[in-house]
Amino acid sequence: MSAPSERHRLRLGEGTISGALSVFLGLLALGGVLCFLFPEQLTTPEFRVHYSVGVLRWLLQACLVGSYVAALTSLVQCRSKRPALVGASIATLALLLGGAGVEVGAVEAEGAHLSLDWLLLDLLLLGALFIPLELFLPEYRGQTKFHEEWRTDLVYFAVGHLFVTWIALAVRAPAQLLFRGWRLGGVHDLVQGWSFPVQLLLAIVVADLFQYAVHRAFHQVPWLWRFHAVHHSIQNVDWLAGSRLHFVDILVTRAFTYLPIYALGFSPEVFYAYVVIVALQAVMAHANTRLPFGPLRHLLVTPQYHHWHHVRDPELRDKNFAIHLPVVDRLFGTHHLPADAWPECAGLEDQAFPKGYLRQLVQPFGRQPRSSGLPSTR
């Protein structure tokens, strides 16, 4: 992977981690208070009805306390006092707005909204799971830091979560339009009559076959590669960087994958379980961790398996398209897992690929340079 700069490296015992943690927890707390104050505008109706207010208040209080404790630790250990002061200031603002005892705002209508609640909860849970893994069990030790593009990846993560409801509506539309008028009730009744584990396994297999097809198309069709190249511009592959996807890539991939889910009519419980599984595995596959998977690495897509898909060599990059099951790549001759080896560098051949969210957003619509890394038509 790309060499780290010394100023971005995180080291245990120097207060840099605690300073960053203070800011992180302070922002979570502030966002949580805003969700309590403006639930109609900042929370997701489908999720809101399932929340336990008591549990959310406990999480909010834990974030506030954690932010202050981490700030104090950073003040004692770190030469730079700025992260600790910023984190404590954000936590204090959250307290002034009501803290964990903030009153819940009124919900009068279901209009346009942002899913700030989904962003905060997912960031909290995924961060609690993967940040320690990358700190204490990294495969690329020099990457245990804030790399130069972490802010860009955080923007991608935020946008994908804030507009999750809008994206869901957009990806369902093609399936609903395509299958309109089809008499699929019998198929739905048959599938929903199966047990939950059978449905879930079938959903994973079928979805992975469709995702494999569209993923490979994004690599081999030049005009589609323009959008997918944004994802492969990642030079520091980690759990957060996996969110770097152009919105066209997201919409096309998810809409195509949703076709069999809709046609077969899986039960809502199976659908939501699959959504959780695909979200967790997508993050895990990009994580910078040497966590041992043993024989499971031949059954499931693991970080080692997917990191080979991000290698800079275009020949090796056109391997390992599966999202869940390596057996899918074996079926189509695109499987690559060389013993315990890991790739040395990720990214595109074109090192001048634009940096930053907005530049990468418009990049695919402009004229492509010869060194853009576009695949040849096969």
N, C-alpha and C positions, 0 to 999 in steps of 0.2 A: 504494500500500500504506500501512499505518498508519505514522505518524511514529515514528521510533526515539527512545528516550530516550538521552541522552548517556552515562549510566553503563554502558549495555550495548553501546556502539559499540566495534568492534574497529578499531584503527589500527596500521598497520605502523610498526615502529621504536620502539614504546612499551612493549614487553614483555608486552602483554596477550595477544597471540596465542600467544607462546611459553609463557606461564603456563598457558593453557588446554590447549595441546598437551602439556605435561608431565603434567597431570592425566589427560588422555585416554589417553596412552600408558601411564601408570602403572596405570590401571584395566584396560587391555587385558592388561598383563603379569600383574597379580594374578589376573585371571580365567583367563588361560592356565595359571598355576601350579595353580589350583584344579581345572581340567579334568584336568591330569596326575595330581593327587592322588586325585581322585574321578571317574574316567572312567565308571563304571557309573551314577552318579547325575546327571552333568552333561554327558555327551556323547551324541550321536545315533548309535545302532547302525548305521544305514544309511550314515552318513558315516564313522564310525570306521574301518571296514575299508579305506577308501581313503586314509587319512592317511599321510604320510611323517613319521615322528617326527623325523628329522633336520631337515627343512624347518621343522617347527613349533618346534623348539628354536631354530633360527636366527631365526625371526620373534620369538620370545619375547625372545631376547637383544637384537635390534634395538630392540624396544619399551622395554626397560630402559635401554639406552644413550641412546636418543632422549629418554626422560623426564628423565634426569639432565642431558643437554645443554640441553634446553629450559628446565629449571628454573634452571640456571646463567645462561642468557641472560636469563630473566625477572628474576632477582635483580639483574642489572646494570642493566637498562633500565627496569624497572617500579617505580613508587612503592610500590605495594602488593606486599608480599612473600608474602602469603598463598597465592596460587595456586601459586607456585614451591615453597613449603614443603609444601603439601598434596601436590603431584605427587611431589616427592622422597620424602616419607614413605610414600606408597603404593608406590612403586617399591622402597623399602627393605624394606617388609613382604613384597613378592613375593620379594625376595632372601633374606630370613630363612626363608621357607617352602621354599626350594630353588632359586629362580631358574631359569635355563635348564637346569641340571643336575638338576632335580627328578626323582625316581624315578616311574615310571608305576605307578599303583595297580592293584590286581587287578580283573578283571572276572569275576564269578562267575555272574551271572544277568542276564537281560534283563527288568528290571521297570520301574516308573514312573521317568521321568527328565525332566530339563529339558535343552533344547538350548542350553546356554551356549556350546558350541563354535561353533554356527551363528551365534549372536548376535555373538560376538567377531570371527569371520572376516568376516562380512558388514559389520559396523561398521568394521573395519579397511580392507577393500577399497573400500567405498562412500565412506568418509570420505576416503581417499587420493585418490579420483577427483573427488568433488564439492566438498569443502571448498575446494581450490585454485581450482576454477572459480568458486565463489561469492565468493571473496575477490578474485580478480584480474579476472574477467569478469562482474561482476554486472549485471543489467538494472536492478534497484532498488538504487542505491548506498547509500541510507540504511538498507537492510536487512542490510548486511554487519556483523552483530553478533549477540549473544545477545538475541533478542527475548524479551518477557515470558513467552511460553508455551513456550519451548524445552524446559523440563523436562517438561511435559506430553507433548510430541511424542516425547521420548526414552523416556518410559514406554510409550507406544503401540508404539514401535519395539521395545523390549525384550520386551514381552508377546507381540507377534506372532511374535518369533523364538524365545523360550524355549519356547513351546507349539506349535512348528511341526509336530511329529509328531502331537500330539493333534488339531490343526486338519486335518491331512491325512487322518486316519482319519475325522473327522466329515464332510468334504466328499465322500469317496469313498462313504460309506454310501448316500446316496440313489440314486446311479447303480447301485450293485450291487444294491440292492433293486428298482429299477425294471426293470432288464434281466435279472433273475434268470429263468432258464428260456428266454430267447431264444437261438436258435441263431445266434450271431454269429461263430463260428469262421471261416466262409468270408469274411466281411467283413474280419476281422482279417488273415487270410492274404493277401488281395488288397492291402490297404493296406501291410502290412509288406513286400510284394514290391516296392514302389516304392523309388526311391533316397532317401537321407537328405534331400537338399535339397527334393525334391518333397513328402515327408511333412511336413517342417518348415514349408514355405510353406502347405500345406493346413491344418496345425494352427493356424497364426497366423490365417488367414482365418476358419476355422470358429469358433475361440474368440472372435475379435473380434465376430463376428455375434451370438453368444450373450451376450457381455459387454455389447454395445450394448443388447440387449433388456432385460437385467436392470437395467442402469444407468439406462436411461430410465424403467423402471418405478419405480425408487427415487425418481425425481424427480416422477413424476406420480401415484403412489398415496400419499395422505396418510399412512397409517399406516406405509408404508415410508420416506417422507421423514423421519419422526421420527428414524430411525436414521442415514440418510444425511446429515442436517443436521449431525451431529457432524463429519463430514469437511469440510463447507462452512463450518464455524465458523472455519476457519483464516483469519487476517488477514495472516499473513506466510507466503506460500507459498514453501517451499524444499524441498530434497531430503529433509530429515528430517520435515517436516510432512506429507509425503505418506503417512506411516504412520498418521496419525490416522484410524482407521476403527473404528466400533463393531463388537463381535464378531458381532452379528447380521448386519450388513452384510457382514463377511468371509465368514461361513459360507454365507449365501444366495448371494452373488455367485460364490464359488468352487465351490460345489456345482452351481449351474446351469451354469457354464462347463465343469465336469468332465464333464457328460453326453456331449457329442459326442466328447471325448477318449477316454472309456471305450468308447462305442459303436463308434467306428471302429477302436479297437485300435492306436493308434500304437505303434511300437517304444519300448522303455524309453529308448533313447538320444535319440530325438526328444522324448519327454515331458520328460526332464530338461533338454534344450537349451531347450525352450520355457519351462520354469520359470525358467531363468536369464534368458532374454530378457525375459519379462514383469516379472521383478523389477527388472532394470536399467532398462527403459523406464518403469516406473511411477515410479521414483525420478527419472529424467531429466526426465520430463514435469512434475514439480513443482519442479525446480531453478530457483533464481534466477540464471540465466545468460543472457547475450546471445550465447553461442557461435553463430557463424554456421552455418546448415545449408544455405543456398543452395537449390537445387531440391529437396533432400530434404525440405524443410518441407511440400511438397505430397504427398509419398509416405508420410511417417511422422509420427506425433504427436510434436510438439516442445514445449519449454517454452512458447513463445509461443502455440501452438495450445491447450494445455491450460489455461494461465493465464486465457484468456478464459472457460473453463468455471467458473472460481472467482470471476468478477466478482460484485460485490454486486447488480447489476441482475438481477432474477429472469427477465426476458425473455431477456437474453443468457446467463444461467446455463443455460438449457435448450437449449444448443447444445454441439457438440463432445463427444458421449458416447463416441466410439470410444476404445479404449485403444491400438491400434497403427496403424490405417490410416484416414486422413481420408476416403478414398473411401467408407467405410461411412456416414459422416455425409452425404456428397453423395448417396448412394443414397436416404436417407430425409429429405432436406431440412433437416438440422440442422447444416450446415457453416457456420462463421463464422471467417474469417481476413482481417481488414482490413489488407492491405498489410503495412507494418512497424510498425503500431501495437500497443501493449500496454495492457492495462486499468490504470486508475489505483488502484482499491481492490478488495480481496477481502473475503470474509466474508459474513455474513448481515445482513439488514435489522435483525434483533433484536440490538442491541448488548449486551443483558443476558443473552445465552446463557451458561450456566454455564461456569466455568473449572475446569480440573483433571480428571484422569482419572476419579476415582470419581464426581464430580458428573455428568460427561458420560455415564458408564456407566449411571446410573439415570435420566437426563433423559428418554429416549424412553418410559419406562414410566409417567411421571407425567402430570399434566394439562398440556395444552399451552396457553400463552397465545395471545391473538389475534395477537400480533406475532411469533409463532414462525417466520414465513417459510414456513408450509405452503403448498404449491401448491394451486390450485383443481383440482377434478376435471375432466378434459377428456374 
